[in-house]
């Protein structure tokens, strides 16, 4: 079974930032996270979105289209 969430430390390592920076981004709302008591986890979909994020040359990755039912 694939993991559904990652810890803040794991996400920091995946995107190449410090653990402290990752926590700052979570608290600022720039990285969406879920809190379970004192534990903070980041859904896999958010991690995938971060990894697909804006490209270095300023062009952004294809946007997700919302589908209404």
Rosetta constraint file for C-alpha pairs under 8 A:
AtomPair CA 3 CA 44 HARMONIC 7.27 0.50
AtomPair CA 4 CA 43 HARMONIC 5.87 0.50
AtomPair CA 4 CA 44 HARMONIC 5.29 0.50
AtomPair CA 5 CA 41 HARMONIC 5.91 0.50
AtomPair CA 5 CA 42 HARMONIC 5.27 0.50
AtomPair CA 5 CA 43 HARMONIC 4.28 0.50
AtomPair CA 5 CA 44 HARMONIC 5.09 0.50
AtomPair CA 6 CA 10 HARMONIC 6.07 0.50
AtomPair CA 6 CA 11 HARMONIC 6.45 0.50
AtomPair CA 6 CA 41 HARMONIC 5.55 0.50
AtomPair CA 6 CA 42 HARMONIC 5.20 0.50
AtomPair CA 6 CA 43 HARMONIC 6.43 0.50
AtomPair CA 6 CA 44 HARMONIC 6.68 0.50
AtomPair CA 7 CA 11 HARMONIC 6.34 0.50
AtomPair CA 7 CA 40 HARMONIC 6.70 0.50
AtomPair CA 7 CA 41 HARMONIC 4.87 0.50
AtomPair CA 7 CA 42 HARMONIC 6.20 0.50
AtomPair CA 8 CA 12 HARMONIC 6.12 0.50
AtomPair CA 8 CA 19 HARMONIC 6.93 0.50
AtomPair CA 8 CA 22 HARMONIC 6.37 0.50
AtomPair CA 8 CA 23 HARMONIC 6.65 0.50
AtomPair CA 8 CA 40 HARMONIC 6.96 0.50
AtomPair CA 8 CA 41 HARMONIC 6.34 0.50
AtomPair CA 8 CA 42 HARMONIC 6.77 0.50
AtomPair CA 9 CA 13 HARMONIC 6.37 0.50
AtomPair CA 9 CA 19 HARMONIC 5.34 0.50
AtomPair CA 9 CA 22 HARMONIC 7.46 0.50
AtomPair CA 10 CA 14 HARMONIC 6.24 0.50
AtomPair CA 11 CA 15 HARMONIC 6.19 0.50
AtomPair CA 11 CA 22 HARMONIC 7.50 0.50
AtomPair CA 11 CA 42 HARMONIC 7.76 0.50
AtomPair CA 11 CA 47 HARMONIC 6.91 0.50
AtomPair CA 12 CA 16 HARMONIC 5.83 0.50
AtomPair CA 12 CA 17 HARMONIC 5.01 0.50
AtomPair CA 12 CA 18 HARMONIC 5.77 0.50
AtomPair CA 12 CA 19 HARMONIC 5.41 0.50
AtomPair CA 12 CA 21 HARMONIC 7.78 0.50
AtomPair CA 12 CA 22 HARMONIC 5.54 0.50
AtomPair CA 13 CA 17 HARMONIC 6.34 0.50
AtomPair CA 13 CA 18 HARMONIC 7.29 0.50
AtomPair CA 13 CA 19 HARMONIC 7.67 0.50
AtomPair CA 15 CA 50 HARMONIC 7.64 0.50
AtomPair CA 15 CA 51 HARMONIC 6.84 0.50
AtomPair CA 17 CA 21 HARMONIC 6.40 0.50
AtomPair CA 17 CA 22 HARMONIC 6.69 0.50
AtomPair CA 18 CA 22 HARMONIC 6.27 0.50
AtomPair CA 19 CA 23 HARMONIC 6.32 0.50
AtomPair CA 20 CA 24 HARMONIC 6.23 0.50
AtomPair CA 21 CA 25 HARMONIC 6.17 0.50
AtomPair CA 22 CA 26 HARMONIC 6.22 0.50
AtomPair CA 22 CA 31 HARMONIC 7.86 0.50
AtomPair CA 23 CA 27 HARMONIC 6.16 0.50
AtomPair CA 24 CA 28 HARMONIC 6.04 0.50
AtomPair CA 25 CA 29 HARMONIC 6.12 0.50
AtomPair CA 25 CA 30 HARMONIC 5.07 0.50
AtomPair CA 25 CA 31 HARMONIC 5.58 0.50
AtomPair CA 26 CA 30 HARMONIC 5.89 0.50
AtomPair CA 26 CA 31 HARMONIC 4.72 0.50
AtomPair CA 26 CA 32 HARMONIC 6.25 0.50
AtomPair CA 26 CA 33 HARMONIC 6.46 0.50
AtomPair CA 27 CA 31 HARMONIC 8.00 0.50
AtomPair CA 31 CA 42 HARMONIC 7.95 0.50
AtomPair CA 31 CA 46 HARMONIC 7.49 0.50
AtomPair CA 32 CA 42 HARMONIC 6.65 0.50
AtomPair CA 32 CA 46 HARMONIC 6.71 0.50
AtomPair CA 33 CA 40 HARMONIC 6.51 0.50
AtomPair CA 33 CA 41 HARMONIC 5.65 0.50
AtomPair CA 33 CA 42 HARMONIC 4.53 0.50
AtomPair CA 33 CA 43 HARMONIC 6.80 0.50
AtomPair CA 34 CA 40 HARMONIC 5.70 0.50
AtomPair CA 34 CA 41 HARMONIC 5.35 0.50
AtomPair CA 34 CA 42 HARMONIC 6.13 0.50
AtomPair CA 34 CA 43 HARMONIC 7.54 0.50
AtomPair CA 35 CA 39 HARMONIC 5.61 0.50
AtomPair CA 35 CA 40 HARMONIC 4.46 0.50
AtomPair CA 35 CA 41 HARMONIC 6.36 0.50
AtomPair CA 36 CA 40 HARMONIC 6.31 0.50
AtomPair CA 36 CA 41 HARMONIC 7.85 0.50
AtomPair CA 42 CA 46 HARMONIC 6.62 0.50
AtomPair CA 42 CA 47 HARMONIC 7.06 0.50
AtomPair CA 43 CA 47 HARMONIC 6.64 0.50
AtomPair CA 44 CA 48 HARMONIC 6.20 0.50
AtomPair CA 45 CA 49 HARMONIC 6.17 0.50
AtomPair CA 46 CA 50 HARMONIC 6.21 0.50
AtomPair CA 47 CA 51 HARMONIC 6.27 0.50
AtomPair CA 48 CA 52 HARMONIC 6.25 0.50
AtomPair CA 49 CA 53 HARMONIC 6.02 0.50
AtomPair CA 52 CA 61 HARMONIC 6.34 0.50
AtomPair CA 53 CA 60 HARMONIC 6.81 0.50
AtomPair CA 53 CA 61 HARMONIC 5.94 0.50
AtomPair CA 54 CA 58 HARMONIC 6.62 0.50
AtomPair CA 54 CA 59 HARMONIC 6.28 0.50
AtomPair CA 54 CA 60 HARMONIC 4.23 0.50
AtomPair CA 54 CA 61 HARMONIC 5.52 0.50
AtomPair CA 55 CA 59 HARMONIC 5.50 0.50
AtomPair CA 55 CA 60 HARMONIC 5.57 0.50
AtomPair CA 55 CA 61 HARMONIC 6.67 0.50
